[in-house]
Amino acid sequence: MTEIYETQSERTDLPLVVMPSVLDSMIEPIKAQFPALHDVARVRMFEEFTSDEATIAERLKDADALLVGGYHISDDLLRTISGQGHVKCIVFCGTGVASYLNLDKARELKIRVCNAEHYGDHAVAEHTFALLFELIRRVGQLDKDVKAGNWAWASDGLQLAGRRMGIIGLGGIGSTVAGIARALGMEVAAWNSHVPPEHFERSGATPVDDLNKLIETSDVISVHLPLNNATRGIVTAENLAHVKPGTLFINTARSEVIESGALLARLQKGDVPAALDVFDHEPLTVDDAICHVPGIVLTPHVGWRADGAFKELTRQMIACLTAYFAGEDYNVVVSER
């Protein structure tokens, strides 16, 4: 039986915030933030994860606001919760909300949509290097080998110091990645596409105006673009044709910033070691072609999942709600006005 956590249930005069589905890792961090809603809104959280839309719709019947994370919201579900006449604010537990619901449809239905910003800069940057280290040193496989009695002297690795990292997307995460790379002795460059000069000054990255030039002169390519209408498919097959053999390719941003099918086609040539945390279809299935690229390292979109990120993420989620109920704006992606 699903446990339900509620606050101020007797305060029926207050608006109701419902979290109909929650990742286990978020339960305690977000509970710690709920006191900020005292005398502002009551909360009802269902302590299980589900992506079943019928269940979610049923749980949202009386809700005024929705806390959502880890599952996609279809246009049908948006219409349903809007048609129920209550949900007028959706707070997404992350930055890339455009990957999880149709922002234009929310705008049409006059539903406010909020997200969180920069909460996972360090978490995602650190995961980027976890993936990169796995590519160059294969620690996971070596651990299995040693425990199986195979002392693999022949497993030579690559050194990052002295190599050039090319960063595509020099926002909060990309800048953090640049700082770590420089600390490791790497040369760092980034694509100069609408990036404020102070980002380059702060991160120490060299600006490169031409994306193809950045790609073809880098030993490591790391993608950190946000997903929006301007960036969807912005990295094209023609760009990826400039990736030289042996280049290490990392994506912890969004798969949709790369032209559909282009990355798979490039990796299937077998000469570019890659590590990915994001995919065109999530969850990834075992029969997906990306799983069968030799030597590829894959993780299930967990770059943002770290204790510090959860704390800052949930703080911002509750701040979005308190602002909404006060008639103010905070991290508003789609306005209801």
HUJO-V279776 format. One record per pair of residues at least 12 apart in sequence whose ideal C-beta (glycine too) atoms are under 7 Angstrom apart, sorted by the first residue. I is the first residue (numbers start at 1). J is the second residue. Records with the same first field share a line. If there is no record, write none. Layout:
I=J, J
This chain:
2=46, 47, 48
3=47
4=44, 46
5=31, 45, 47
6=42, 43, 44
7=34, 37, 42, 43
8=42
9=42
11=42
14=41, 42
15=41, 64, 65, 325
16=41, 42, 44, 62, 63, 64
17=37, 41, 43, 63, 64, 65, 67, 321
18=44, 59, 60, 63, 66
19=45, 46, 67
20=46, 56, 59, 60
21=46, 48, 49, 50, 51, 56, 70, 71
22=45, 46, 47, 49
23=49, 69, 70
25=305, 310
26=69, 93, 310, 314
27=47
29=310, 311, 314
30=314, 317
33=314, 315, 318
36=318, 322
37=318, 321, 322
40=322, 325
41=321, 325
46=59
49=70
51=71
53=74, 77
56=77
57=77, 80, 81
60=81, 84, 87
61=84
62=86
63=86, 87
64=86, 87, 88
65=87, 89, 91, 321, 324
66=81, 87, 90
67=91, 317
68=90, 92, 93
69=92, 93, 94
72=100, 101
73=100, 101
75=102, 105
78=101, 102, 105, 106, 109
79=109
82=109, 111
87=111
88=111, 112, 336
89=111, 112, 324
90=106, 111, 113
91=114, 317, 320, 321
92=113, 114, 115
93=116, 313, 317
94=115, 116, 304
95=115, 116, 117, 226
96=226, 227, 254
97=113, 115, 333
98=227, 228
99=227, 254, 256
103=333, 334
106=334
107=334
110=336
111=336
112=324, 332, 334, 335, 336
113=333, 334
114=320, 330, 331, 332, 333
115=331, 333
116=313, 316, 317, 331
117=331
118=172
119=309, 312, 313, 316
120=304, 309
121=172, 173, 176
122=176, 308
123=303, 304, 306, 308, 309
124=173, 252, 303, 304
125=173, 176, 177, 180
127=252, 277, 303
128=177, 222, 250, 252
129=180
131=250, 275, 277, 297, 299
132=220, 248, 250, 275
134=275, 297
135=248, 273, 275, 297
136=157, 158, 160
137=157
138=155
142=155
160=184, 186
161=184, 185, 186
162=185
163=186, 219, 220
164=186, 187, 189, 217, 218, 219
165=181, 186, 188, 218, 220, 222
166=189, 214, 215, 218, 220, 221
167=188, 190, 205, 222, 224
168=191, 221, 223, 224, 225, 235
169=223, 224, 225, 253
170=190, 195, 199, 203, 205
171=224, 226
173=224
174=190, 224
175=199, 202, 203
177=222, 224
178=190, 203, 204, 205
179=203
182=204
188=204, 205, 206
189=205, 206, 208, 214, 218
190=205, 207, 208
191=208, 211, 214
192=207, 208, 209
211=239
212=239, 242
215=239, 242, 243
216=242, 244
218=247
219=247, 248
220=248
221=243, 247, 249, 250
222=250
223=250, 251, 253, 257
224=253
225=253, 257
227=254, 256, 257
231=257
232=256, 257
233=259, 260
234=257
235=257, 258, 259
236=259, 262
237=259, 262, 265
240=262, 263, 266
243=266, 272
245=271, 272
246=271
247=272
248=273
249=272, 274
250=275
251=276, 277, 278
252=277, 278, 303
253=278
254=278
255=278, 279, 280
260=280
264=289, 290
267=293, 296
268=293
270=294
273=295
274=296
275=297
276=298
277=299, 301, 302, 303
278=301
282=301
283=300
284=298
316=331
